[in-house]
Amino acid sequence: MWGLRTPAGLAVLLAVLLSSASPAPAQQDAAVLFRNVKIFDGKNGTLSAASNVLVRDGKIEKISTADIAATGQVIDGGGRVLMPGLIDAHWHAMLVRPTPMAALAGDIGYNNLLAASEATATLMRGFTTIRDMGGPSFGLKQAIDEDLVAGPRIYPSGAIITITSGHGDFRQLSDLPRSIGGMLSRMERIGGSMVADSPDEVRVRAREQLMQGASQVKLTAGGGVASPFSPLDVSTFTEPELRAAVEAADNWGTYVATHAYTPVAIQRSIAAGVRCIEHGHLMDEASARLMAEKGIWLSTQPFLDMSAAAALGPSEQDKMRQVVAGTDRVYALAKKYHLKTAFGTDVLFSQALAEKQGSMLAALTRWYTSAEALAMATSTNAELLSLSGPRNPYPGKLGVVEEGALADLLLVDGNPLDNITLVEDPAKNFVVIMKGGKVYKNLLPH
């Protein structure tokens, strides 16, 4: 037997740990045929007639109301609803389960294993793709893509780029003053966030994330809730600093998204060429009108209570109350100006809140129909992901059930267009979960 002190022994131990943390290995046959299903295609608000869907080589090869002859696995849908896998456009794969202190100071190996476990849970909730908006998720993405861990597709941003004192600067006051060109802080060394205080620094930090495989670049253009020294109302980067990141991303064929709540942060971002605003809960009418005129995306979240602030201190909770108070307004403005609006959850530091990911999607029916909400979390979110252009890590069509699309699919026991609350209990109601043509869950007799 290999000794655990040897490299080979450690490799065996790691393989055992990874295999025990994941569901049973997904089965990849020559083809998978879904028989007798009604399709929500991710766009239209009605279901198809009873249909058959053939999946081969990770894509949807054929959809027909007539019988399809195929060898391989057959899943009898029994008239259930087949729909696209869900997409969360604002997720932090490395920051869901640890506490704020553990995320900054905890053991890196443990935090990665924790994130791997959460990635599997995320997939089992029916979210087959996430857009990671800050954190060292490149290794996790690689492990998922190589089938070492079961998890969603990850569109990574890499480290959040911030300024001294900005949202994402989690240093203590005892770490000041910053020495330009000096040692990096712990949060920077682990790739959580990077401090940049000039256009040249921003350009370097943006290029570093792109070098590591970022599909888009994330900056914080204004104050945030979770950062203890970042008031919500402040504006952070100057326009030339923001523009430096935009130029770097544009040179790589992709885009910049900014964390921005206030009108100043939103409008300055747009002036610099940013293509997506994250949050926007404190926006005004003029900002919404400008976003509509420029075709700027809004990636926002239905924050309706204080549950997201449970792990934060009193001052951060006060900031969260301001954000929650702006939720109705941001969705009202999004609808009034027909903004291109993406759905995300932005869960931080709470496994319990992550388990309500589907409930946050269902909460969109406060402003939208069930069909509109489900389309937002599938085909609309996929349209946002496509902004990464040649930096798209998963070329192909996501978020839809149509021939040629990537086979990320959910078989739902019930009709979510009539009853969107079905997504709140994925363990019961998502009877089949498929990603990339592989079946990761199947509760049906077979």
Secondary structure as GFF3:
##gff-version 3
##sequence-region A 1 446
A	DSSP	alpha_helix	7	21	.	.	.	ID=ss1
A	DSSP	beta_strand	32	39	.	.	.	ID=ss2
A	DSSP	beta_strand	51	56	.	.	.	ID=ss3
A	DSSP	beta_strand	59	64	.	.	.	ID=ss4
A	DSSP	beta_strand	73	76	.	.	.	ID=ss5
A	DSSP	beta_strand	81	84	.	.	.	ID=ss6
A	DSSP	beta_strand	86	91	.	.	.	ID=ss7
A	DSSP	alpha_helix	100	105	.	.	.	ID=ss8
A	DSSP	alpha_helix	108	124	.	.	.	ID=ss9
A	DSSP	beta_strand	127	132	.	.	.	ID=ss10
A	DSSP	alpha_helix	138	145	.	.	.	ID=ss11
A	DSSP	beta_strand	153	156	.	.	.	ID=ss12
A	DSSP	beta_strand	160	162	.	.	.	ID=ss13
A	DSSP	three_ten_helix	173	175	.	.	.	ID=ss14
A	DSSP	alpha_helix	186	189	.	.	.	ID=ss15
A	DSSP	beta_strand	193	195	.	.	.	ID=ss16
A	DSSP	alpha_helix	199	212	.	.	.	ID=ss17
A	DSSP	beta_strand	217	220	.	.	.	ID=ss18
A	DSSP	alpha_helix	239	251	.	.	.	ID=ss19
A	DSSP	beta_strand	256	260	.	.	.	ID=ss20
A	DSSP	alpha_helix	263	272	.	.	.	ID=ss21
A	DSSP	beta_strand	276	279	.	.	.	ID=ss22
A	DSSP	alpha_helix	285	294	.	.	.	ID=ss23
A	DSSP	beta_strand	297	300	.	.	.	ID=ss24
A	DSSP	three_ten_helix	307	309	.	.	.	ID=ss25
A	DSSP	alpha_helix	314	325	.	.	.	ID=ss26
A	DSSP	alpha_helix	327	336	.	.	.	ID=ss27
A	DSSP	beta_strand	340	343	.	.	.	ID=ss28
A	DSSP	alpha_helix	351	354	.	.	.	ID=ss29
A	DSSP	alpha_helix	357	362	.	.	.	ID=ss30
A	DSSP	three_ten_helix	363	366	.	.	.	ID=ss31
A	DSSP	alpha_helix	370	375	.	.	.	ID=ss32
A	DSSP	pi_helix	376	380	.	.	.	ID=ss33
A	DSSP	alpha_helix	381	385	.	.	.	ID=ss34
A	DSSP	three_ten_helix	386	391	.	.	.	ID=ss35
A	DSSP	beta_strand	409	412	.	.	.	ID=ss36
A	DSSP	three_ten_helix	420	424	.	.	.	ID=ss37
A	DSSP	alpha_helix	426	429	.	.	.	ID=ss38
A	DSSP	beta_strand	430	435	.	.	.	ID=ss39
A	DSSP	beta_strand	438	442	.	.	.	ID=ss40
###
